[in-house]
C-alpha cells in the first residue's frame, strides 16, 4: 500500500532539512527516489516564505496540517497540501520531520474554474433583466432575482415569504396559470397583469415549470417573468389607432352612401330633361346641337355609373361589418 498510494511520504532531518527517505510515489511528480534523497527541502519550494512558515510552525506547534504550498519539480509547478510533524529523539530533542505531500493542482484548478463560473453566473444573475422566481405551489415566494426590485420598486426582502398571487390583477389568470402548470408541468409565454405596491399596472410574460420531489409530488414552481409593458403599450396604442381608423372608415362610408344617394336625383333629372329636349326638338336641331345633347347624355351616364360605384362601395362596407 505504501508503494501504490499517490500521496508522497517523506522523512527529513531537522538539523539540515535534508531528505533522508521518500516513498516510491514521488514518481508521480516525474522524479525518482534517488534524485530526491539527500536533497534539501529548500530546493523544491517555489516561495521561500512557505518553507520559513512551515519550519516555524513545526518548531512552535510540533506539527502542521493541510497547508497548501507550491513546489517546483523539474521546472514543473505543482500545488500540494502538506501534513508533517516533528519526531523527537531519546533526549526529547527534535530529530526528524515526517509527513506527506499530496498533489492538489487539479483540485485547485477545479476550484478556480468553479469560482470563475460562479462569478459569471452571479454577474448574469444580478444583471438579468428578466425576473427569476421560485415559489411554492401555494404562491409563497422562496427566491427572486435582484431584477425584481427594478420592476416593482421595493426590496425583494419585502416580498420573500409572501404570496405573489396577491399581486395578480385578474384572479382568473391565477387560476388558469395554476391549472396549466398542474396539467402540463410547464407553461410558456403566459401573459399576466400584476400591480406594484403603488397600484401601478405591470404586464409580464411568464415561463415556468413545476419542481417535483423524489416521490413525484409537485412542491415548487420555478420560472422567469419578462416585463412586456412596452409591448403592451404598443398593442394598446395600435388597438386605439385601429378603433379610430374604423370610426373614420365608418364616417367615410356613411358620407359615400349619403353623397351617392343625394347625387342620384339631380343626375336623373338632367338625364330626363335632356331626353325630353331631344324628343321635342326632333328635326329642328342642327348637327352641333345634336352633338351637344349627345355629350350631355353620355356625361350624365358616366356620372351615374360613378355614383352607383360609390354607392356599391359603401354597401360593401356595411355588409362586411354585419358579417364581422
N, C-alpha and C positions, 0 to 999 in steps of 0.2 A: 504494500500500500504506500509506503514511504517513497518508492520509486515511481509510482504511477500517478500520484496526485499532481495537480498543476501548481499548487502553492509551493514556493521555494523556501525550504528550511535552511537556516544557517547558524553557525556558531563563530563568534569572533572574540578576539582578545580585547579586554577593557583597556589594557595598558597602551597598546598602539593601534587599536581598531583594525587590525589585520584579520582577514577571514581565515579561520582555521579549518572549517568544514562547511560543505554546502550540499544540498540534495541534488540528485541527477535531474530533477525537474527544471534546473536552471537552463537546460537546453531549450525550454520554451522561449527563452529570450535570445535564442541563437548564440549561445555561448556554452562552453564545456566546463566541467568541474575544474580541470587542471588549469584553465585560464583564469579562474576566479580565486582559487585557494592561494593564499599568500598576498592577495591584493588588499589594498586599503579601501575601506568603505568610501572614503572621500573621493575615490576615483569614479564613483558611479553617481554621486549626487549632481543633479543639474543645477540646483541652487544651494550654495554652501550654507546658507542660513537654515535650511531644513536640517542639515547634519548637525549644526550647532544646537538647534532646538531639541532634537531627539536625544543628544548626549546629555544636555542639561536636564531634560525630563527624566531620563533614566537615572541620573545621579541623585536627583532630588526625590523622585517618587519610587524609583525602582522598576518601573515598567511603563510602557506606552501602548495604547490600544487604538487600532483603526485610524492611524494617522496617514493622511494622503500626501504623497510627495511625488515628484517627477525624478526619474532616474534615466541615465543615458548609457545605453549598451551598444557598443559598435556603431556609434553615430545615430542610433535609433532612440527616439524619446518615448518613454512609457510612463503612464501614471499608475502608481502602485499604492496599495494600502499596507502599512507596516504594523505588525504586532511584535513587541520584543520585551524582554525583562533581564534583569541582572542576576547572575549566578555568583554566589559568594564562595570563598574557599573555607578551609577549616578554621581560619582565624577571623572569619566573618568579614573578610575584605572582598570587594568586587573583583571577580576573576574573569568571568566570561559574559558575553551578551549572546543570548539565544533568542531566536524569533523566526518569523515567517514573513514572506513578501508575496502579495497576491496582485496580479495584473488586473487593474480595473479600467484600463483605457477604453474598452468598448462600453463599459457602464457609464463612464464619464461622457463619452461621445453621445451615447443614447440620451443621457440626462440633459446634455447641452442641446441636442436636437429637439428634445421634448420641450425644453424651456422656450426655445425659439418658436416652436409650433404653438405653444400655449400663449406666447406673447402675440403671435399673429392672430390667433383665434380671439384673444381678448381685445385686440385692436379692432378686428372685424365686428365683434360682438358689441363693443362700446360705440362704434361709429355706424352701426347698422341702422339704416333709415326705417326699415320695417320694424314692427314690434314683435319680439319673441315673447311667447307666453306659455305658461304651464299652469293648468288649473285642475281642480278635482272635478269629478263628474257632476258635482252639485254647483260648480262655478266658483269655488273658493280659489283665489289666486295664490299660487305657490311661488312662482318666479316670473320675473318680467325684465326685459332688457332696458337699458338706460334711455332708449328712444321713446319709451312710454312718457317720460317727463316732458319731452319736446312736444308731444302731441296733446297731452292733457294738462300741461302746465301745473302739475302737482308732483311732489316727491313720490317715487314708487313705494316708499315705506308707508305712505298714507293709505295704500290700497292692498298691500300684501296682507293676506289673511281675510280679506273681504270678498264679497261676491261680485264678479264682473257683470253678472246679469242685471244688477241694479242700474247699470248704465245703458241698458237697451231701451231705445225709444219705443219700439214695437215688440210687445211681449210675444206676439205670434211668430216673429222672426226667431226669438229664442227657442220656442217650442219646435219650430221647423229645423233649426240648426241642430238641436239635440237629437231629433228624430232621424235626420240623415246620418249623423255621426254613428248612432247606435245601430242603424241598419247597414250602412256600408263600411263603417270603421274609419272613414276619412271623408273629407269634404274639400272642394276646390272652388275658388273664386265665388265665395258666398258673400254677397253684399249686404251690409247691415248699416243702420243709422244708430249711432250712440250719442250720448251727451257728455260734455265735460262738466266738472263741478260747478261751472258758472251757467250751465244750461245751454251752452253753445252747441249746435248740432255738428257732429263729426261723422264722416262717411268712411267706412273701411271695407276692404275685400279680404276675406279670411280664407286661409288654407290651414287645415288642421287634421290630426289623426288621433285615434284612441290608443292609449298605452294600456297593456294588459299585464296582470300579474302571472305568476307561474301556473296558476290554475286556469288561466284563460279568462279571468274575470276583468272587466274594464275598471280601471282605477283612476286614470288621469287623462286629460286632454292636452296635447302639445301642438303648437302651431304658430303661425305668423299672421299679423294684421298689417295690411298696406293701406296707408292713407290715400283715399281717392277723392278728397274734397275738390281738387282742381278738375278732375274728370267729371264729377257730379255737377259742378257749377257749369261746366261747358255743356253738359247734357241738358241742364235746366235752361240755359241760355238758348240752346238750339231749339228746344221744345217751345220756348216762348216766341222765338222768331218764326217757327213753323205755324204757331197759332195765329200770329199777326199776319203771316202770309196767307193763311187760309181765309182769314177775315177779309183781307184785301181782295183776294180772288173772288170771294162771295159778293163783295160790293161791285167788283168789275163785272161779274156775271149778271148781277141784277141790273146794272147800268146797261149792259149789252142787250138784255132782254127788253127793258123799257124803251131804250133808244130804237131798237129794231122794230118793235111793235108800233111805236109812235110814228116812225118814218114810213111805214107801210101805207097809211091812209093818204098822205099827200101824193105819194108816188102813184097810187091807184087813180087818184083824181086827175093828175097830169096825163096819165095814160088814157083814161076815158075821154077827157076833153080833146086830146089830140086826135083820137079816133073819131069823135063826133065832128070835129072840124074838118077832117079829111072827107067824111061821108057827105057833109053839107056842101062842100066846095068841089065835089067831084066834077071834073070837066072844066072848071073855072081857074084852076091853078096852073101856073106856068111850071117849067121844068125845075127852076131854082126853088120855088115854093114847095113843090113836092119833095125835093131833096131835103129841105129844112125840116119838114114834118117827119121824114124818114129818120133823120138824126135824133129828133125828139123821142120817137118811139123806141129806137134802138138803145139810146142812152137811158131811157126810163126802164127798159127791160133789164139792162145790165145792173142798174142801181137796185132794182127789185131783187135780182139774184144775190147781190152782195148783202142786202139787208136780210134776206132769207138765210144766207150762210151764217150771219151774225146771230140770228135767232136760233138756228140749229145748234150753234156752238154753246149758247147759254143754256139750252135744254140739255145738252150732253153733260155739262157741269152739274146740273140739278139731278140728273139720273144717276151720275156717279156717286153723289153724296147719299142718295137713297139706298144704293147698294152697299155702301160702307156702313 
